[in-house]
Amino acid sequence: MQIINKEIRILIVGLGLIGGSYAKALKKKGFYVTAINNDPSAIDYALKEKIIDEGYSYVNEDAVKSCTIAIFALYPKVFTQWIKEYGHLFSEGTLITDVTGVKECIVDEIQSLLKPGVEFIAAHPMAGKEVYGVENSDDKIFEGANYIVVPTEKNTPEAIEICKDLGLVMGFNKVSVLSPKEHDEMIGFVSQLTHCIAVGLMTCSDNEHLVDYTGDSFRDLTRIARINENMWSELFMLNKDALLEQFERFIDECNTLKSMISNEDTEGLKEKMRLSTKRRALFDK
């Protein structure tokens, strides 16, 4: 397979926010995009809005067999089950990738389920919104965002390059490469722990009038507390060990800050704040 060109036929399985945003980005670049989603209304909407060229609310065998690249935007367990049931339909030479938020628990299994000549190379777009569904899809969420390619020793150099190219084609600003273990440790910190913190902030006080008193700092910190409970609870449990390790580190740091305040260690607090400011500045470049 050559590096991405417009002769490639792309199949997207799962046409929600991210799947729909992928479809928009790739169709704008001139690719032929087919989608499979079990909700007929999502397919109808995507066809009407010209987000996709072709779509089905069932597993269309011809669509699966004829695709060059298949992108799975499903929950991890649903993704694995889909491959178990329909993975045999992919033609030799097909490249499969995903958008799944955890990797170690699925990558080896997916790769072992596929027949020779069909390759799965994992990826993770670090982008999203606090809304769901193809009707909220927006390829602009990829602009300036990070994209992570997550290969194993079973992946070919060609597949890794194609997956990187896919991220660049869709407009991601930076493409990185991590192993499944490195990915899950990192995601446990920068994504899953942050969602836990946001949920904790929203649930630790039952004051119904907080909305009348808060400023931007609280709103910014809790933006991601408006959360899809089905997806995120599954991700937390599938990455349990890495997430709990990050929790322990965060709790230790909170206890350090608590102790400094209790002991009136102003200089210690200031040093923590200077370090925080220095590290946060890297995100503003």
Salt bridges, closest charged atoms under 4 A:
ASP53 OD1 - LYS27 NZ 3.33
GLU54 OE1 - ARG9 NH2 3.66
GLU61 OE1 - LYS65 NZ 3.71
ASP98 OD2 - LYS103 NZ 2.83
GLU109 OE2 - LYS84 NZ 3.41
GLU130 OE2 - ARG223 NH1 2.52
ASP138 OD2 - LYS129 NZ 3.58
ASP139 OD1 - LYS28 NZ 3.09
GLU161 OE2 - LYS164 NZ 3.36
ASP184 OD1 - HIS183 ND1 2.79
GLU185 OE2 - LYS181 NZ 3.29
ASP212 OD2 - HIS209 ND1 3.54
ASP216 OD1 - ARG219 NH1 3.43
GLU245 OE2 - ARG249 NH2 2.94
GLU253 OE2 - LYS272 NZ 2.57
GLU267 OE2 - LYS270 NZ 3.90
GLU271 OE1 - ARG274 NH2 3.03
ASP284 OD1 - ARG280 NH1 3.06
